[in-house]
Amino acid sequence: MKSRFISSLLTATLFAVFMLAGTSCNQSRLQIAVNLAKSSCPFDMGLAGVGEDVELEEENVVMTLKLNEQFANIKALEQNKEQFANTVANLMAAEKNSQNLLKIMVEENIGLEYKIIGNQSGEKMNIVLPPDQIKSILNKTKVSSHDLLLDMIKSTKIQLPMKVDPVTTLKDMELEDDNVVYTYDIDENQANMDNVNIELLKSSTIENTKAIINDMSAGQFFQTVINDGKNVCYRYFGDKTGKKVEFVITNDELMKIRSGSDK
């Protein structure tokens, strides 16, 4: 359950700034938005981490983000900046609430820069979207749910393998027919695959999903899965025996979880 946040990290930040935007006779709308966003720092971005600062520099709106490394591999993202930037662009193109901010940035010929810092390692990475790219995103045809889901999966895969807990490692993530498939390795020195109760494991996963589905990062992932009509499959392999257990949370079940969490 560690893979959703990265694809919505930057959209969450854009949305936070847009929601705080105002108007003024003496200052640009963008400067007002930045000032108000800065006054709200640090702001919570759910599983993604924390927004620590927002500045309007000469050429860019600069957002400093503290990344939750429990849910992401900043070194892997740094090594795959192009894919990560592509995900950011697609998310902004798909996110209705970001359009107003993007229009203001295009009008003022301002780019967007993210300074991302790992909350454990202190590792840093920068993503810069210049004004021309912002304009291209704004003019981009709306990204379909299917393409957005594929992009989210790609952004997850570049970070794998990823340790989930002392027993479990997320090894792969794929789209197979109508299923988004998470593939895990289980350390059989610590767990006996013959003792796995699939129904109990599924029930536990559903409860965990209920707890996080309204997170601004995880929620967007699940909504994209729902919109694309897909299920989520969790597949576990013993690292020594290769014994496999798996279960599926159907699209209907995801919709019920999503609906129930909104009450």
C-alpha distance (Angstrom), angle and dihedral (degrees) to the residues before:
residue distance angle dihedral
M1 . . .
K2 3.80 . .
S3 3.75 102.7 .
R4 3.77 110.6 74.4
F5 3.76 104.0 74.4
I6 3.79 102.8 68.9
S7 3.78 95.0 62.7
S8 3.81 92.1 56.1
L9 3.79 101.1 34.1
L10 3.77 95.6 98.7
T11 3.78 96.6 38.0
A12 3.79 88.7 55.9
T13 3.78 89.6 55.3
L14 3.79 93.1 48.2
F15 3.78 90.0 50.2
A16 3.80 91.9 50.7
V17 3.79 91.5 54.2
F18 3.80 93.8 44.1
M19 3.81 93.1 51.4
L20 3.80 89.9 54.6
A21 3.80 95.5 48.5
G22 3.82 118.3 123.1
T23 3.76 140.7 167.4
S24 3.80 133.9 -106.5
C25 3.77 138.4 174.9
N26 3.79 92.3 -139.6
Q27 3.80 103.1 37.3
S28 3.78 133.5 46.2
R29 3.78 117.5 -102.2
L30 3.79 88.6 -118.4
Q31 3.81 92.8 54.3
I32 3.81 90.1 49.1
A33 3.80 90.4 49.8
V34 3.79 91.9 49.6
N35 3.81 93.3 46.4
L36 3.78 92.4 50.8
A37 3.79 92.5 45.1
K38 3.79 90.3 49.6
S39 3.80 90.8 51.7
S40 3.81 89.1 56.3
C41 3.82 94.2 53.4
P42 2.89 129.9 155.7
F43 3.80 93.0 46.1
D44 3.78 126.1 176.4
M45 3.82 118.6 -114.5
G46 3.79 96.3 -178.1
L47 3.80 116.9 -126.1
A48 3.79 89.3 -5.7
G49 3.78 95.2 70.7
V50 3.79 134.0 -117.7
G51 3.79 135.1 -39.7
E52 3.80 103.7 -132.4
D53 3.80 104.9 178.4
V54 3.80 144.6 -2.8
E55 3.81 123.3 -159.6
L56 3.78 135.9 173.4
E57 3.79 106.3 -138.4
E58 3.80 127.4 177.6
E59 3.79 97.3 -78.6
N60 3.81 106.9 8.7
V61 3.75 147.2 40.2
V62 3.82 98.8 -122.8
M63 3.79 119.4 -153.5
T64 3.79 120.4 -171.3
L65 3.79 112.8 -154.4
K66 3.80 130.6 -173.1
L67 3.80 105.0 -143.4
N68 3.81 120.0 -144.4
E69 3.81 100.2 -127.9
Q70 3.77 91.4 -167.4
F71 3.79 84.5 76.6
A72 3.80 103.0 31.7
N73 3.78 144.2 38.2
I74 3.80 106.9 -132.5
K75 3.82 93.4 -172.4
A76 3.80 90.8 55.8
L77 3.80 90.6 48.3
E78 3.80 90.7 49.9
Q79 3.79 89.7 53.5
N80 3.81 91.6 49.7
K81 3.79 101.6 41.9
E82 3.80 94.3 143.3
Q83 3.79 93.6 58.3
F84 3.79 91.4 42.7
A85 3.83 92.0 49.8
N86 3.80 89.6 48.3
T87 3.80 89.9 54.5
V88 3.79 90.1 49.9
A89 3.81 91.0 51.3
N90 3.80 93.3 48.2
L91 3.78 91.6 48.3
M92 3.77 91.9 51.3
A93 3.79 90.7 47.8
A94 3.80 90.2 51.2
E95 3.82 97.5 41.2
K96 3.80 109.5 90.0
N97 3.80 93.7 -165.0
S98 3.81 92.5 59.3
Q99 3.80 95.0 57.5
N100 3.81 96.6 82.9
L101 3.78 92.6 51.2
L102 3.80 91.1 47.1
K103 3.81 90.9 51.6
I104 3.81 90.7 53.2
M105 3.82 90.8 48.6
V106 3.81 91.3 50.7
E107 3.82 90.9 49.1
E108 3.80 90.7 52.4
N109 3.84 94.6 39.6
I110 3.80 92.4 -122.9
G111 3.80 127.4 149.8
L112 3.79 130.9 -149.4
E113 3.80 125.8 -116.5
Y114 3.79 128.1 -174.8
K115 3.79 120.2 -160.3
I116 3.79 105.0 -164.3
I117 3.81 122.0 -167.7
G118 3.80 125.5 -172.8
N119 3.80 109.8 -122.7
Q120 3.82 92.7 -143.0
S121 3.81 107.3 28.8
G122 3.80 99.4 31.7
E123 3.82 87.1 -133.7
K124 3.81 112.7 156.0
M125 3.77 136.1 -150.4
N126 3.81 134.3 173.6
I127 3.79 129.4 -147.4
V128 3.81 117.2 -169.2
L129 3.79 124.9 -170.2
P130 3.84 107.7 -172.3
P131 3.83 122.0 -148.0
D132 3.82 92.8 -96.5
Q133 3.79 90.4 55.9
I134 3.81 91.3 46.5
K135 3.82 88.4 53.8
S136 3.81 90.4 48.2
I137 3.82 90.6 51.4
L138 3.79 91.0 49.3
N139 3.81 91.5 51.5
K140 3.78 93.8 43.1
T141 3.77 119.0 117.9
K142 3.79 109.6 -107.0
V143 3.79 111.0 -85.5
S144 3.80 114.0 -119.5
S145 3.80 120.5 -120.7
H146 3.79 89.1 -114.4
D147 3.81 94.7 53.3
L148 3.79 90.9 44.4
L149 3.81 90.8 51.4
L150 3.81 91.0 50.2
D151 3.79 89.3 50.8
M152 3.81 91.7 50.4
I153 3.79 89.9 51.4
K154 3.82 91.4 50.4
S155 3.80 90.8 51.3
T156 3.78 89.8 51.9
K157 3.81 95.3 46.7
I158 3.80 93.4 56.3
Q159 3.82 88.6 62.8
L160 3.81 97.1 51.5
P161 2.97 142.5 150.5
M162 3.80 93.7 49.6
K163 3.79 128.0 173.4
V164 3.80 110.8 -123.6
D165 3.80 97.8 -179.3
P166 3.84 136.7 -27.7
V167 3.82 90.3 -73.0
T168 3.80 104.9 32.9
T169 3.83 133.2 62.1
L170 3.80 123.7 -174.7
K171 3.80 103.0 -134.7
D172 3.80 105.0 171.4
M173 3.79 146.4 -1.5
E174 3.80 123.3 -156.8
L175 3.77 142.2 161.4
E176 3.81 108.1 -121.1
D177 3.80 113.4 -179.6
D178 3.81 104.3 -60.8
N179 3.80 96.1 -12.2
V180 3.77 133.0 88.3
V181 3.81 98.3 -148.1
Y182 3.80 124.8 -153.0
T183 3.80 111.5 -165.2
Y184 3.80 118.1 -159.0
D185 3.80 135.6 -176.0
I186 3.79 117.2 -141.5
D187 3.82 119.8 -149.9
E188 3.79 100.9 -125.8
N189 3.77 91.4 -164.5
Q190 3.79 85.2 72.4
A191 3.81 104.2 27.7
N192 3.80 134.7 39.4
M193 3.80 111.1 -137.2
D194 3.82 90.1 -156.8
N195 3.81 89.2 64.8
V196 3.81 96.2 53.5
N197 3.81 112.4 122.4
I198 3.80 103.8 -152.4
E199 3.80 95.4 -164.2
L200 3.79 91.5 50.1
L201 3.81 90.7 46.9
K202 3.81 91.4 50.4
S203 3.80 91.7 47.0
S204 3.80 90.5 50.8
T205 3.82 91.6 48.7
I206 3.81 91.5 50.0
E207 3.81 90.7 51.4
N208 3.80 89.8 49.9
T209 3.79 89.8 48.9
K210 3.82 90.5 51.9
A211 3.79 88.7 53.8
I212 3.81 96.0 52.7
I213 3.79 106.8 26.5
N214 3.79 93.4 97.7
D215 3.79 92.5 51.2
M216 3.82 107.1 118.2
S217 3.80 90.3 -120.1
A218 3.80 104.8 36.0
G219 3.79 91.1 38.6
Q220 3.78 92.9 58.5
F221 3.78 91.5 51.2
F222 3.80 93.3 51.1
Q223 3.80 91.7 45.0
T224 3.80 89.7 53.7
V225 3.81 90.3 49.9
I226 3.81 89.4 49.8
N227 3.81 93.3 46.2
D228 3.81 90.6 51.8
G229 3.80 91.5 50.6
K230 3.81 94.0 -118.6
N231 3.80 134.0 144.0
V232 3.81 126.5 -141.6
C233 3.80 119.1 -122.5
Y234 3.81 122.7 -164.5
R235 3.81 112.6 -157.8
Y236 3.81 123.0 -174.2
F237 3.81 128.0 -168.6
G238 3.79 128.2 -170.1
D239 3.82 106.9 -122.1
K240 3.81 92.3 -138.0
T241 3.81 107.5 30.1
G242 3.79 98.3 28.9
K243 3.81 88.7 -134.6
K244 3.82 109.4 163.4
V245 3.76 132.8 -147.0
E246 3.79 124.9 173.2
F247 3.77 143.8 165.8
V248 3.80 136.6 -174.8
I249 3.78 131.5 -133.9
T250 3.79 102.5 -153.5
N251 3.78 126.4 -137.6
D252 3.81 89.3 -110.2
E253 3.80 90.2 52.8
L254 3.80 90.8 49.2
M255 3.80 90.9 51.3
K256 3.81 90.6 50.8
I257 3.81 91.0 48.7
R258 3.81 90.6 48.3
S259 3.80 92.3 47.7
G260 3.80 93.7 45.2
S261 3.82 92.6 49.6
D262 3.79 90.4 56.6
K263 3.78 94.5 60.7
